[in-house]
Amino acid sequence: MDEQPMRQQGHMGSNTGGGTTTSDQNRTHSTAANTANQAMEQARTMARNIGDQAAAAAADPGATAQELARRAREQAGAAGDVLYRQGQRAGEYLTQNVNEYPLTALLIAGMVGYGLAYLIHTQWQSQVSWRPQG
């Protein structure tokens, strides 16, 4: 029964019973303030750096445009290389399949040719029928 009053005293701010002291609270406040100040200083530094970069970009728009054009050229060159390699692989695949299945390839080519001829003929017929006679 004697333990409960001591615990209650500890919760009321007394130094007995393991309660926090005023110096502990001051250190905690000081540490929190230092951390907040450091965070604010980092935010200011980052904002200053971003502002400097924006000012540099605005001061020399020609250099920025040249840099963007250079990057676009590099990316277009890389994309062209990728497309070339894909086309080369597709050609090799097609050649291999034509060599393995010549009759099937001939039938497919005939069907594609017939389909194109039909579309062209149908288009030509519709243009002729719409012409006014006069």
FENLINLIN-V132533 format. One record per pair of residues at least 6 apart in sequence whose ideal C-beta (glycine too) atoms are under 6 Angstrom apart, sorted by the first residue. I is the first residue (numbers start at 1). J is the second residue. D is the distance in whole Angstrom. If there is no record, write none. Layout:
{{I | J | D} {I | J | D}}
This chain:
{{6 | 17 | 5} {9 | 16 | 6} {9 | 17 | 6} {10 | 17 | 3} {10 | 18 | 5} {10 | 19 | 4} {15 | 21 | 6} {57 | 64 | 5} {98 | 105 | 4}}
